[in-house]
Amino acid sequence: MHIGRVDIREDHSYVDLPEGMPKQIFKELQKVRVAGRELRISRVSEKPPKPPRATIGRHPGAAPREARHAKPKITARRRPKD
């Protein structure tokens, strides 16, 4: 029995648990602590879609990707043999 996908959001996460997982294991998971904090695990019938990626992981006020300056391309050249 394996855990499936883990979808980490800003203030909560979704974890795909195996279908047919025994109820006793789910009850035990409700007692688990991660980094000293209770999991507060519950079942959901359907998870909402993720917010657009453009808003995830960017510094607030950062310029949109297309407005940023391109980094110069660096190429390596081999020296001719003497």
PARO-804073 format. One record per atom (N, C-alpha, C, O, CB): x, y, z. Coordinates in pm, whole numbers, plus 50000, padded with zeros to 5 digits. Glycine has a CB too. Example, Ala and Ser with C-alpha at 12.3 -4.5 7.8 and 13.67 -1.06 7.14 Angstrom:
// residues 2
513194943150780/512304955050780/513204967050780/514244966850846/511314955350905/512854977550708/513674989450714/512905000350787/513415011450804/514084994050572/
***
This chain:
// residues 82
500854988350000/500005000050000/500905012450000/501795013650084/499035000050123/500675021649906/501525033349891/500685046149888/499535046049847/502375032349764/501295057049933/500685070249923/500885074949780/501945072749721/501305080350026/499875081449723/499965086549586/500515100749583/501455104049655/498605086149518/499915108949499/500385122849481/500185131149607/499235129149683/499655129349365/501095140449626/500995150149735/500945163849670/501855167749597/502215149049837/499865171149695/499625184449636/499715194549750/498785195749829/498225185249563/500825201749758/501055211149868/500555224949829/501005230749730/502565211749906/499625230049905/499065243349883/499605252649991/500375248550077/497515242949884/499185265249986/499715275150080/499395271850226/500275272650311/499155288850046/498145268150255/497775265750394/497265251650422/496785248950532/496725275550434/497345242750325/496945228850344/497525220450230/498085225850134/495385227550349/497385207450241/497885198450137/496865187550112/496035184450197/499255192250177/496925181649993/496115170149957/497055158349938/498095159649874/495255172849829/496685146949993/497475134849978/496545123849926/495515121049987/498165130650114/496925117749813/496135106749759/496485094149837/497605089149830/496405104849607/495495089249911/495685076949988/495075065449908/494155067549829/495035077950130/495565053249928/495095041949849/493605039149870/493075040149981/495895029649883/492955035449761/491555031349770/491495018549851/492355009949838/490915029349628/490495017349932/490345005250012/491265004850133/491404994350196/490594993249928/491875016050167/492735016550285/491875013550408/490795019350422/493455030550298/492305004650496/491515001350614/491205013750700/492045022550716/492234991050699/489995014050753/489555025450835/490465027350956/490675038651001/488115023450881/491005016451010/491865017351127/493135025151095/493625032751179/492215003451179/493685023550976/494885031050937/494555045850927/495355054250969/495465025750802/493385049150870/492975063250861/492855069151002/493275080451025/491625064650785/492275061551094/492145066351233/493515068651296/493695078251371/491345056251317/494465059951266/495815061651319/496485074151258/497205081251328/496665049151291/496245076651130/496805088551066/496285101351132/496985111451136/496465088650917/495065100951183/494495112651250/495245116151378/495115127351428/493015110251282/496025106851431/496785109151555/498225113551527/498935117751619/496795096551639/498655112651402/500045115451366/500345130351378/499495138851352/500335110651223/501595133251417/502085147051424/503265148451328/504095139451318/502495151051570/503325159651259/504435162751170/505025175951218/504315185851232/503985163651018/506325175951243/507015187751297/506315192851423/506205204851445/507085198851191/505825183451504/505185187051630/503755191851618/503135195651717/505985197351696/503215191751495/501845196651475/500935185251433/501335176451357/501805207951370/499705185651482/498695175751447/498355176751298/498305187751244/497425177651531/498135165351232/497825165651089/496465171651056/496305177950951/497895151651034/495475169751143/494105174351115/493645168950979/493205176450893/494035189951116/493745155950963/493415149250837/491905147250824/491225144250922/494145135750829/491405149050704/489985146450675/489865142050530/490775143850450/489115159250702/488725136250498/488475131550362/487805142550281/487005150350334/487605118750362/488145143250152/487465152450061/486975144249942/487615134549902/488415164150016/485845148249887/485325140749773/486005145149644/486205137049552/483795142549761/486365157949637/486995163249516/487845175249555/487395183849631/485945167049408/489055175949503/489885187449537/489715198349430/489585195249312/491375183449550/489715210949471/489575221949375/490845223149291/491905218649333/489285235149448/490745229349172/491935231049088/492945240149155/492605248549238/491545236648951/494195238349116/495255247049168/495105260949111/494605262549000/496655241249135/495535271249186/495525284749130/496525285449015/497425277049008/495845295449239/496415295148926/497355296248813/498795296948862/499075303248964/497035308648729/499695290448791/501105289848832/501775303448839/502715305248916/501875280948737/501315313048762/501955326248762/501905332648900/502755341048931/501275335348659/500935328848983/500825335049116/501565326949222/501675331449336/499365336449155/502065315149186/502745306649284/504245308749274/504815308549165/502385291849262/504885310649387/506335311049392/506985323849343/508215324549337/506845299949314/506205333949307/506805346549264/506775356349377/505865356349460/506085352349141/507765364549380/507815375249479/506725385349443/506605389249327/509235382049483/505915389549542/504885399649511/505525412049449/506515417249501/504105403549639/504985416649341/505495428449275/506575425549172/507085434649106/506035437949376/506935412749157/507955409249058/507395411248918/506195409448894/508445394549078/508265414748827/507845416848688/507415403648626/507995393248658/508975423348605/506425403848540/506035391548472/507215385948394/508115393348355/504835394048377/507215373048371/508325366348305/508725372948174/509915375048148/507965352048279/507735376248091/508055381947960/508665395947970/509295400647875/506805382447873/508485402748083/509015416248100/510445416148155/511125426448154/508115424348192/510905404548203/512265403748257/513265403648143/512975399248032/512435391148344/514455408648172/515515408748072/516075394748058/516255387548157/516625418748109/516345390847937/516935377747912/518375377647960/519095387547946/516865374047762/518805366448015/520185365148059/521055362747936/520625356147841/520345353548163/522265368147936/523135365947820/523485351147808/523675344347909/524425374547830/523565346347687/523915332547663/525425331147668/526155338647603/523355327647528/525895321547744/527325319347757/527665306547682/527065296047705/527755318547907/528635307547593/529075295747520/530555293547547/531305303047569/528805297147369/530955281147545/532365277847567/532995274647432/532405267647350/532525265747667/534185279847412/534925276847289/536175269347325/536825272247426/535275289847211/536515259847244/537765252547265/538895260047200/538765265547091/537665238247210/540005260047268/541195266347211/541775257247105/541755244947120/542245269447321/542285262947000/542955254446900/544225248646960/544915255247038/543285262546769/544525236246924/545745229846975/546965236446914/546965239946796/545745214746944/547995238246993/549235244546945/550045235046862/551125238746813/550065249547061/
***
